[in-house]
Amino acid sequence: MEKEIEELELYQPEDEYVEYQNDMQSQFKKDLGEKGGVFIWQKYMGLRLIDAMQSASKKAASLVATEMLRYAASNTDISTYFIKIK
């Protein structure tokens, strides 16, 4: 029994993270090759948005985040009711 215990490897959660990270990098490289310029542009603009949010003041970042959520929920200052005619 002691011999079996000695042969067991110690669980390292970092190993799973590294494996996950490598899988994500492989998928990104695959997507990059398949999707081309539009894919790159979308990722670049997403990074620009994150950079702008992180470098903005807390008040400005909060306002932008609130407005983005309101826009996604169709709940902006200029939103109104609509009638769908069939």
C-alpha positions in Angstrom: 0.0 0.0 0.0 2.8 2.5 0.8 4.4 1.7 -2.5 1.2 2.6 -4.3 0.9 5.9 -2.4 4.5 6.8 -3.3 3.8 6.3 -7.0 0.8 8.7 -7.0 1.5 12.1 -8.4 0.6 15.2 -6.3 -2.4 17.0 -7.8 -1.3 20.3 -9.3 -4.2 22.6 -10.3 -1.7 24.7 -12.3 -1.3 21.7 -14.7 -5.0 21.9 -15.6 -4.7 25.7 -16.1 -1.7 25.3 -18.4 -3.5 22.7 -20.4 -6.6 24.9 -20.7 -4.5 27.9 -21.7 -2.7 25.9 -24.4 -6.1 24.7 -25.7 -7.4 28.3 -25.8 -4.3 29.4 -27.6 -4.6 26.6 -30.2 -8.3 27.5 -30.8 -7.4 31.2 -31.2 -4.7 30.4 -33.7 -7.1 28.2 -35.6 -9.8 30.9 -35.6 -7.2 33.4 -36.7 -6.3 31.4 -39.7 -9.9 30.6 -40.7 -11.7 33.9 -40.0 -9.1 36.4 -41.1 -9.3 40.2 -40.9 -12.7 40.7 -39.4 -11.9 38.3 -36.5 -8.7 40.2 -35.8 -10.5 43.6 -35.9 -13.2 42.4 -33.5 -10.6 41.2 -31.0 -8.6 44.4 -31.4 -11.6 46.6 -30.8 -12.5 44.5 -27.7 -9.1 45.1 -26.3 -9.4 48.8 -27.0 -12.7 48.9 -25.1 -11.1 47.1 -22.1 -8.1 49.5 -22.2 -10.4 52.5 -22.3 -12.6 51.2 -19.4 -9.5 50.5 -17.3 -7.9 53.8 -17.9 -11.1 55.9 -17.3 -12.1 57.3 -14.0 -14.4 55.2 -11.8 -17.3 57.5 -12.5 -16.8 57.5 -16.2 -16.3 53.8 -16.4 -19.4 53.2 -14.3 -21.4 55.5 -16.6 -20.2 53.8 -19.7 -21.0 50.3 -18.2 -24.5 51.5 -17.2 -25.2 52.9 -20.6 -24.0 49.7 -22.3 -26.2 47.6 -20.2 -29.2 49.9 -20.8 -28.5 49.8 -24.5 -28.4 46.0 -24.5 -31.7 45.9 -22.6 -33.3 48.5 -24.9 -33.7 50.8 -21.9 -31.9 54.0 -23.0 -33.0 57.6 -22.6 -34.2 57.6 -26.2 -35.9 54.2 -26.1 -39.6 54.1 -26.6 -42.5 51.7 -27.2 -42.9 50.2 -30.6 -45.8 48.6 -32.4 -45.2 45.6 -34.6 -47.5 45.6 -37.6 -48.1 42.3 -39.4 
